Amino acid sequence: MIHQNWKDRPTIKEIKCVHTNASKYMVENVLSVNKTYEVKNETEEFYFVVDNTGKVGGYYKEYFEE
């Protein structure tokens, strides 16, 4: 149940959002281009970051650069 305390976990790294052009989801509501986000967890396909709402959300890696 790691997802229950992600926000309190130490930051793994920081990444920068490079675009919010999603074909299926509305990520422009929770991510801002050129803003740096704290990564709380990472999988092969997703970064779990603290987004603009202040909560941890999972987003495809294609939206970010290290």
C-alpha positions in Angstrom: 0.0 0.0 0.0 2.8 2.3 -0.9 0.4 4.7 -2.7 -1.0 5.8 0.7 2.1 7.7 1.8 3.7 8.7 -1.6 3.3 12.4 -0.9 5.4 12.1 2.3 8.1 10.0 0.8 11.5 11.5 -0.2 11.8 12.9 -3.7 13.7 10.6 -6.1 14.5 13.3 -8.6 13.1 16.3 -10.3 11.9 16.4 -13.9 10.7 19.1 -16.3 7.4 18.9 -18.2 8.0 19.5 -21.9 4.5 19.2 -23.3 0.9 18.5 -22.4 -0.4 17.4 -25.8 -2.2 14.3 -24.8 -4.4 12.5 -27.3 -6.7 10.8 -24.8 -6.4 12.6 -21.4 -6.6 16.2 -20.2 -3.2 16.6 -18.6 -3.0 20.4 -19.3 -5.3 20.8 -16.3 -2.8 19.3 -13.8 0.6 19.8 -15.5 2.3 23.0 -16.8 4.9 23.2 -19.5 8.4 24.1 -18.4 7.5 23.5 -14.7 9.7 21.2 -12.6 8.0 18.4 -10.7 9.1 16.1 -7.8 9.2 12.4 -8.7 7.9 10.3 -5.8 7.9 6.9 -7.7 8.8 5.6 -11.2 7.9 2.6 -13.3 8.9 1.7 -16.8 6.1 3.6 -18.3 5.0 6.3 -15.7 6.3 8.9 -13.4 4.4 9.6 -10.2 4.7 13.3 -9.5 3.2 15.9 -7.2 1.1 17.8 -9.8 -0.5 21.2 -9.8 -3.3 20.0 -7.6 -0.9 19.1 -4.8 -1.6 15.4 -5.1 0.5 12.6 -6.5 -0.6 11.5 -10.0 0.8 9.0 -12.5 1.7 10.4 -16.0 3.4 8.9 -19.0 7.1 9.6 -19.3 6.6 11.2 -22.7 5.5 14.4 -21.0 8.8 15.0 -19.2 12.5 15.2 -19.6 15.2 14.7 -17.0 
